[in-house]
């Protein structure tokens, strides 16, 4: 692959420019989602929004909110409240809080 050419995977990747918000946020400040994937060895994961978008997070770069939220609590399927920030590589989770409620189907 020459200079300036993208691999097929990178070319088809969609960058999220904004996030659809729930009309009612968790505690008035968090978006609602579910942890879709998480690898505890690397600390990388994705939060899935209600619309089906996946937002990247790295556990060592996010601020965990709430007294009940620990790194060991982060696992796929958990309902979370999260806030996002923008980087030169796109949107990422910057704050996360484990929520004990279920998402509506």
DSSP file (Angstrom, degrees, kcal/mol; ACC not computed):
  #  RESIDUE AA STRUCTURE BP1 BP2  ACC     N-H-->O    O-->H-N    N-H-->O    O-->H-N    TCO  KAPPA ALPHA  PHI   PSI    X-CA   Y-CA   Z-CA
    1    1 A X              0   0    0      0, 0.0     3,-0.1     0, 0.0     6,-0.1   0.000 360.0 360.0 360.0 125.5    0.0    0.0    0.0
    2    2 A X    >   -     0   0    0      1,-0.2     3,-1.7     4,-0.1     2,-0.1  -0.204 360.0 -69.1 -82.6 174.0    1.5    3.3   -1.1
    3    3 A X  T 3  S+     0   0    0      1,-0.2    -1,-0.2    -2,-0.0     3,-0.1  -0.368 119.6  20.3 -62.7 136.2    1.6    6.6    0.7
    4    4 A X  T 3  S+     0   0    0      1,-0.3     2,-0.3    -3,-0.1    -1,-0.2   0.366  95.3 119.1  87.0  -5.6   -1.7    8.3    0.9
    5    5 A X    <   -     0   0    0     -3,-1.7     2,-0.3     1,-0.0    -1,-0.3  -0.742  52.7-144.5 -95.4 143.6   -3.7    5.1    0.4
    6    6 A X        -     0   0    0     -2,-0.3     2,-0.1    -3,-0.1    -4,-0.1  -0.763  18.3-113.1-103.4 149.7   -6.1    3.8    3.0
    7    7 A X     >  -     0   0    0     -2,-0.3     4,-2.0     1,-0.1     5,-0.2  -0.401  34.2-108.8 -71.3 160.0   -6.8    0.3    3.9
    8    8 A X  H  > S+     0   0    0      1,-0.2     4,-1.6     2,-0.2     5,-0.1   0.873 118.0  54.6 -58.9 -39.2  -10.3   -1.0    3.1
    9    9 A X  H  4 S+     0   0    0      1,-0.2     4,-0.5     2,-0.2    -1,-0.2   0.902 109.9  45.4 -63.8 -42.1  -11.3   -1.1    6.8
   10   10 A X  H >4 S+     0   0    0      1,-0.2     3,-0.7     2,-0.2    -1,-0.2   0.859 109.3  55.7 -69.9 -35.3  -10.3    2.6    7.4
   11   11 A X  H 3< S+     0   0    0     -4,-2.0    -1,-0.2     1,-0.2    -2,-0.2   0.864 110.4  44.7 -65.8 -36.0  -12.0    3.8    4.3
   12   12 A X  T 3< S+     0   0    0     -4,-1.6    -1,-0.2    -5,-0.2     2,-0.2   0.482  86.4 114.2 -88.9  -2.8  -15.4    2.3    5.4
   13   13 A X    <   -     0   0    0     -3,-0.7     2,-0.5    -4,-0.5    -3,-0.0  -0.487  60.4-140.8 -71.1 136.0  -15.2    3.5    9.0
   14   14 A X        -     0   0    0     -2,-0.2     2,-0.5     2,-0.0    -2,-0.1  -0.859   8.0-147.2-100.6 128.4  -17.9    6.0    9.9
   15   15 A X        -     0   0    0     -2,-0.5     2,-0.5    75,-0.0    75,-0.1  -0.811  14.7-131.3 -93.8 132.1  -16.9    8.9   12.1
   16   16 A X        -     0   0    0     -2,-0.5    75,-0.5     1,-0.2     3,-0.1  -0.708  23.9-179.7 -82.7 125.4  -19.5   10.2   14.4
   17   17 A X        +     0   0    0     -2,-0.5     2,-0.3     1,-0.2    -1,-0.2   0.675  69.4   5.0 -98.5 -21.5  -19.8   14.0   14.2
   18   18 A X  S    S-     0   0    0     73,-0.0     2,-0.4     2,-0.0    -1,-0.2  -0.953  70.7-122.9-151.9 168.1  -22.6   14.4   16.8
   19   19 A X        -     0   0    0     -2,-0.3     2,-0.3    -3,-0.1    65,-0.0  -0.966  21.1-125.7-121.6 133.8  -24.5   12.2   19.2
   20   20 A X        -     0   0    0     -2,-0.4     2,-0.4     1,-0.0    30,-0.2  -0.593  33.8-142.3 -72.0 133.7  -28.3   11.8   19.2
   21   21 A X        -     0   0    0     -2,-0.3     2,-0.2    10,-0.1    10,-0.1  -0.772   9.2-119.4-103.8 145.1  -29.5   12.6   22.7
   22   22 A X        -     0   0    0     -2,-0.4     3,-0.1     1,-0.1    -1,-0.0  -0.510  27.2-124.2 -66.2 145.3  -32.2   11.0   24.7
   23   23 A X  S    S+     0   0    0      1,-0.2     2,-0.6    -2,-0.2    -1,-0.1   0.856 104.8  43.6 -62.2 -31.5  -34.8   13.6   25.6
   24   24 A X  S    S-     0   0    0      3,-0.0    -1,-0.2    -3,-0.0     2,-0.2  -0.958  82.5-158.7-115.5 115.6  -34.3   12.6   29.2
   25   25 A X    >   -     0   0    0     -2,-0.6     3,-1.4    -3,-0.1     2,-0.4  -0.540  33.0 -92.3 -88.2 158.8  -30.7   12.2   30.3
   26   26 A X  B >> S-A   30   0A   0      4,-1.9     3,-1.9     1,-0.3     4,-1.9  -0.581 110.4 -10.6 -69.8 124.6  -29.6   10.2   33.3
   27   27 A X  T 34 S-     0   0    0     -2,-0.4    -1,-0.3     1,-0.3    54,-0.0   0.710 120.8 -76.6  53.9  22.2  -29.4   12.6   36.2
   28   28 A X  T <4 S+     0   0    0     -3,-1.4    -1,-0.3     2,-0.2    -2,-0.1   0.434 129.3  59.7  76.0  -1.0  -29.8   15.4   33.7
   29   29 A X  T <4 S+     0   0    0     -3,-1.9     2,-0.4     1,-0.1    -2,-0.2   0.518  83.0  76.4-137.1  -7.3  -26.2   15.2   32.4
   30   30 A X  B  <  -A   26   0A   0     -4,-1.9    -4,-1.9    53,-0.1    53,-0.2  -0.880  66.1-130.5-114.1 141.4  -25.4   11.7   31.0
   31   31 A X  E     -B   82   0B   0     51,-3.2    51,-2.2    -2,-0.4     2,-0.4  -0.510  32.9-119.5 -74.6 157.0  -26.3   10.1   27.7
   32   32 A X  E     +B   81   0B   0     49,-0.2    18,-0.6    -2,-0.2     2,-0.3  -0.842  49.0 132.3-105.0 136.3  -27.7    6.6   28.1
   33   33 A X  E     -BC  80  49B   0     47,-2.3    47,-2.5    -2,-0.4     2,-0.4  -0.921  44.0-113.4-161.6-173.0  -26.0    3.5   26.6
   34   34 A X  E     -BC  79  48B   0     14,-2.1    14,-3.7    -2,-0.3     2,-0.6  -0.992  34.2-108.2-136.1 140.9  -24.8    0.0   27.1
   35   35 A X  E     + C   0  47B   0     43,-2.4    42,-3.2    -2,-0.4    12,-0.3  -0.604  36.7 179.4 -71.2 116.5  -21.2   -1.4   27.1
   36   36 A X  E     +     0   0B   0     10,-2.3     2,-0.3    -2,-0.6    -1,-0.2   0.894  64.4   4.3 -86.5 -45.3  -21.1   -3.3   23.8
   37   37 A X  E     + C   0  46B   0      9,-1.4     9,-2.5    39,-0.1    -1,-0.3  -0.994  61.9 170.3-142.3 144.9  -17.5   -4.5   24.0
   38   38 A X  E     - C   0  45B   0     -2,-0.3     2,-0.6     7,-0.2    38,-0.2  -0.907  17.1-161.8-157.1 130.5  -14.7   -4.3   26.5
   39   39 A X  E  >> - C   0  44B   0      5,-2.7     4,-3.0    -2,-0.3     5,-0.6  -0.930   5.9-165.6-111.3 106.0  -11.3   -6.0   26.8
   40   40 A X  T  45S+     0   0    0     -2,-0.6    -1,-0.1     1,-0.2     5,-0.0   0.757  85.6  60.2 -65.3 -23.5  -10.1   -5.7   30.4
   41   41 A X  T  45S+     0   0    0      1,-0.2    -1,-0.2     3,-0.1    -2,-0.0   0.909 120.4  24.1 -69.5 -40.8   -6.5   -6.7   29.4
   42   42 A X  T  45S-     0   0    0     -3,-0.4    -2,-0.2     2,-0.2    -1,-0.2   0.733  98.6-130.7 -95.2 -25.3   -6.1   -3.7   27.1
   43   43 A X  T  <5 +     0   0    0     -4,-3.0    16,-2.9     1,-0.3     2,-0.3   0.500  62.8 130.6  86.9   4.9   -8.7   -1.4   28.6
   44   44 A X  E   < +CD  39  58B   0     -5,-0.6    -5,-2.7    14,-0.2    -1,-0.3  -0.675  25.1 143.2 -93.8 146.3  -10.3   -0.6   25.3
   45   45 A X  E     -CD  38  57B   0     12,-2.3    12,-2.4    -2,-0.3     2,-0.4  -0.966  37.0-120.2-164.5-179.6  -14.1   -0.8   24.7
   46   46 A X  E     -CD  37  56B   0     -9,-2.5   -10,-2.3    -2,-0.3    -9,-1.4  -0.997  10.8-148.2-136.8 139.3  -17.2    0.6   23.1
   47   47 A X  E     -CD  35  55B   0      8,-2.6     8,-2.7    -2,-0.4     2,-0.5  -0.911  18.8-143.2-102.6 133.0  -20.4    2.0   24.4
   48   48 A X  E     -CD  34  54B   0    -14,-3.7   -14,-2.1    -2,-0.5     6,-0.2  -0.854  13.0-146.9 -99.1 128.8  -23.5    1.4   22.2
   49   49 A X  E >   -C   33   0B   0      4,-2.6     3,-1.5    -2,-0.5   -16,-0.2  -0.327  32.2 -99.1 -84.6 172.4  -26.1    4.2   22.1
   50   50 A X  T 3  S+     0   0    0    -18,-0.6    -1,-0.1     1,-0.3   -17,-0.1   0.823 125.0  55.2 -60.0 -32.4  -29.8    3.7   21.7
   51   51 A X  T 3  S-     0   0    0    -31,-0.2    -1,-0.3     2,-0.1    -3,-0.0   0.542 122.3-105.6 -80.2  -7.4  -29.4    4.4   17.9
   52   52 A X  S <  S+     0   0    0     -3,-1.5     2,-0.1     1,-0.3    -2,-0.1   0.440  72.3 140.8  97.9   0.6  -26.8    1.7   17.5
   53   53 A X        -     0   0    0     -5,-0.0    -4,-2.6     1,-0.0     2,-0.5  -0.486  44.4-138.5 -73.9 147.2  -23.7    3.9   17.2
   54   54 A X  E     -D   48   0B   0     -6,-0.2     2,-0.5    -2,-0.1    -6,-0.2  -0.934  14.2-163.3-109.5 129.5  -20.6    2.6   19.0
   55   55 A X  E     -D   47   0B   0     -8,-2.7    -8,-2.6    -2,-0.5    37,-0.1  -0.956  18.8-125.5-117.1 127.8  -18.4    5.2   20.8
   56   56 A X  E     +De  46  92B   0     35,-0.6    37,-2.5    -2,-0.5     2,-0.3  -0.323  29.1 176.9 -70.9 145.7  -14.8    4.3   21.8
   57   57 A X  E     -D   45   0B   0    -12,-2.4   -12,-2.3    35,-0.2     2,-0.5  -0.990  22.4-154.9-144.6 153.2  -13.4    4.5   25.3
   58   58 A X  E >>  -D   44   0B   0     35,-0.4     3,-2.5    -2,-0.3     4,-0.5  -0.991  21.2-140.9-123.8 118.7  -10.1    3.7   27.0
   59   59 A X  G >4 S+     0   0    0    -16,-2.9     3,-0.7    -2,-0.5     5,-0.1   0.759  98.9  54.3 -58.3 -30.8  -10.7    3.0   30.6
   60   60 A X  G 34 S+     0   0    0      1,-0.2    -1,-0.3   -17,-0.2   -16,-0.1   0.610 109.6  49.3 -78.7 -10.0   -7.5    4.8   31.8
   61   61 A X  G <4 S+     0   0    0     -3,-2.5     2,-0.3    32,-0.1    -1,-0.2   0.377  97.0  82.0-108.8   2.8   -8.5    8.0   30.0
   62   62 A X  S << S-     0   0    0     -3,-0.7     2,-0.7    -4,-0.5    33,-0.2  -0.787  76.1-124.7-107.3 154.2  -12.1    8.3   31.2
   63   63 A X  E     -f   95   0B   0     31,-2.8    33,-2.1    -2,-0.3     2,-0.5  -0.860  23.2-142.8 -95.2 118.8  -13.3    9.7   34.5
   64   64 A X  E     -f   96   0B   0     -2,-0.7     2,-0.3    31,-0.2    33,-0.2  -0.718  19.4-156.3 -84.7 125.9  -15.4    7.2   36.4
   65   65 A X        +     0   0    0     31,-3.0    33,-0.4    -2,-0.5     4,-0.1  -0.704  46.0  34.7-103.8 151.7  -18.3    8.9   38.2
   66   66 A X  S >  S-     0   0    0     -2,-0.3     3,-1.0     1,-0.1    32,-0.1   0.278  81.1 -96.3  88.2 149.0  -20.3    7.8   41.2
   67   67 A X  T 3  S+     0   0    0      1,-0.2    -1,-0.1     3,-0.0    -3,-0.0   0.720 120.7  53.8 -71.9 -20.9  -19.3    5.9   44.3
   68   68 A X  T 3  S+     0   0    0     30,-0.1     2,-0.7    -3,-0.1    -1,-0.2   0.408  87.0  95.6 -94.7   2.3  -20.5    2.6   42.8
   69   69 A X    <   +     0   0    0     -3,-1.0     2,-0.3    -4,-0.1    -5,-0.1  -0.846  45.0 157.7-103.1 116.5  -18.5    2.8   39.6
   70   70 A X    >   -     0   0    0     -2,-0.7     3,-1.6     1,-0.1     4,-0.5  -0.883  53.9-108.9-127.8 161.5  -15.1    0.9   39.6
   71   71 A X  G >  S+     0   0    0     -2,-0.3     3,-1.2     1,-0.3    -1,-0.1   0.854 119.2  59.7 -58.1 -34.5  -13.0   -0.3   36.7
   72   72 A X  G 3  S+     0   0    0      1,-0.2    -1,-0.3    -3,-0.0   -32,-0.0   0.680  97.3  61.4 -69.8 -16.0  -13.9   -3.9   37.8
   73   73 A X  G <  S+     0   0    0     -3,-1.6     2,-0.7     2,-0.0    -1,-0.2   0.603  79.2 100.9 -83.4 -12.4  -17.6   -3.1   37.2
   74   74 A X    <   +     0   0    0     -3,-1.2     2,-0.3    -4,-0.5   -34,-0.0  -0.647  47.5 132.6 -80.9 114.4  -17.0   -2.3   33.5
   75   75 A X    >   -     0   0    0     -2,-0.7     3,-1.8   -36,-0.0   -40,-0.3  -0.981  61.8 -73.9-156.5 155.4  -18.1   -5.3   31.5
   76   76 A X  T 3  S+     0   0    0     -2,-0.3   -40,-0.2     1,-0.2     3,-0.1  -0.179 113.6  27.8 -55.2 140.0  -20.3   -5.9   28.4
   77   77 A X  T 3  S+     0   0    0    -42,-3.2    -1,-0.2     1,-0.3     2,-0.2   0.169  84.3 131.2  96.1 -17.4  -24.0   -5.6   28.9
   78   78 A X    <   -     0   0    0     -3,-1.8   -43,-2.4   -43,-0.1     2,-0.4  -0.473  58.5-125.5 -71.4 138.3  -23.8   -3.1   31.7
   79   79 A X  E     -B   34   0B   0     20,-0.5    20,-2.9   -45,-0.2     2,-0.3  -0.706  38.2-178.4 -82.4 132.4  -26.1    0.0   31.4
   80   80 A X  E     -BG  33  98B   0    -47,-2.5   -47,-2.3    -2,-0.4     2,-0.4  -0.923  30.8-138.6-132.7 154.9  -24.1    3.2   31.7
   81   81 A X  E     +BG  32  97B   0     16,-3.2    16,-2.8    -2,-0.3     2,-0.3  -0.923  38.0 174.3-102.3 139.7  -24.5    6.9   31.7
   82   82 A X  E     -BG  31  96B   0    -51,-2.2   -51,-3.2    -2,-0.4     2,-0.3  -0.979  26.8-151.0-147.2 157.7  -21.7    8.6   29.7
   83   83 A X  E     - G   0  95B   0     12,-1.9    11,-2.6    -2,-0.3    12,-1.4  -0.904  22.6-139.1-123.6 156.6  -20.5   12.0   28.5
   84   84 A X  E     - G   0  93B   0     -2,-0.3     2,-0.3     9,-0.3     9,-0.2  -0.776  13.4-168.9-119.6 159.7  -18.4   12.5   25.4
   85   85 A X  E     - G   0  92B   0      7,-2.7     7,-2.7    -2,-0.3     2,-0.4  -0.943  23.1-121.1-137.9 160.5  -15.5   14.6   24.2
   86   86 A X  E     + G   0  91B   0     -2,-0.3     2,-0.2     5,-0.2     5,-0.2  -0.876  28.7 175.9-108.8 137.5  -14.0   15.2   20.8
   87   87 A X  E >   - G   0  90B   0      3,-2.6     3,-1.6    -2,-0.4     0, 0.0  -0.698  51.5 -91.4-123.5 178.0  -10.4   14.5   19.8
   88   88 A X  T 3  S+     0   0    0      1,-0.3     3,-0.1    -2,-0.2    -2,-0.0   0.674 128.7  51.9 -66.2 -14.6   -8.6   14.7   16.5
   89   89 A X  T 3  S-     0   0    0      1,-0.4     2,-0.3   -74,-0.0    -1,-0.3   0.352 122.0 -94.9-102.9   4.3   -9.6   11.1   16.0
   90   90 A X  E <   - G   0  87B   0     -3,-1.6    -3,-2.6   -75,-0.1    -1,-0.4  -0.764  67.1 -15.3 120.5-164.7  -13.3   11.6   16.6
   91   91 A X  E     + G   0  86B   0    -75,-0.5   -35,-0.6    -2,-0.3     2,-0.3  -0.539  59.3 174.4 -82.0 140.9  -15.8   11.4   19.4
   92   92 A X  E     -eG  56  85B   0     -7,-2.7    -7,-2.7    -2,-0.2     2,-0.3  -0.973  37.6 -99.9-142.8 156.4  -14.8    9.4   22.6
   93   93 A X  E     + G   0  84B   0    -37,-2.5   -35,-0.4    -2,-0.3    -9,-0.3  -0.624  37.0 171.5 -73.7 131.4  -16.3    8.7   26.0
   94   94 A X  E     +     0   0B   0    -11,-2.6   -31,-2.8    -2,-0.3     2,-0.3   0.633  66.1  29.4-115.3 -23.0  -14.7   11.0   28.6
   95   95 A X  E     -fG  63  83B   0    -12,-1.4   -12,-1.9   -33,-0.2     2,-0.3  -0.988  65.5-177.2-135.2 146.7  -17.0   10.2   31.7
   96   96 A X  E     -fG  64  82B   0    -33,-2.1   -31,-3.0    -2,-0.3     2,-0.4  -0.999   8.4-176.5-146.2 142.6  -18.8    7.1   32.6
   97   97 A X  E     - G   0  81B   0    -16,-2.8   -16,-3.2    -2,-0.3     2,-0.3  -0.989  28.0-125.5-138.7 128.6  -21.2    6.0   35.4
   98   98 A X  E     - G   0  80B   0    -33,-0.4     2,-0.4    -2,-0.4   -18,-0.2  -0.559  27.1-156.4 -71.9 133.8  -22.6    2.5   35.9
   99   99 A X        -     0   0    0    -20,-2.9   -20,-0.5    -2,-0.3    -1,-0.0  -0.927  14.1-149.0-115.6 137.4  -26.4    2.7   36.1
  100  100 A X        +     0   0    0     -2,-0.4     2,-0.2   -22,-0.1   -20,-0.1   0.270  69.8  90.8 -90.3  12.0  -28.5    0.0   37.8
  101  101 A X  S    S-     0   0    0    -22,-0.1     2,-0.3     1,-0.0   -22,-0.2  -0.682  75.3-115.3-105.9 162.0  -31.5    0.4   35.6
  102  102 A X        -     0   0    0     -2,-0.2     2,-0.2   -24,-0.0    -2,-0.1  -0.677  26.3-116.4 -94.5 148.9  -32.4   -1.4   32.4
  103  103 A X        -     0   0    0     -2,-0.3     2,-0.1     1,-0.1    -1,-0.0  -0.592  36.2-106.2 -77.3 143.1  -32.7    0.3   29.0
  104  104 A X              0   0    0     -2,-0.2    -1,-0.1     1,-0.1     0, 0.0  -0.451 360.0 360.0 -66.9 145.6  -36.1    0.2   27.4
  105  105 A X              0   0    0     -2,-0.1    -1,-0.1    -3,-0.0    -2,-0.0   0.474 360.0 360.0 -75.1 360.0  -36.3   -2.3   24.5
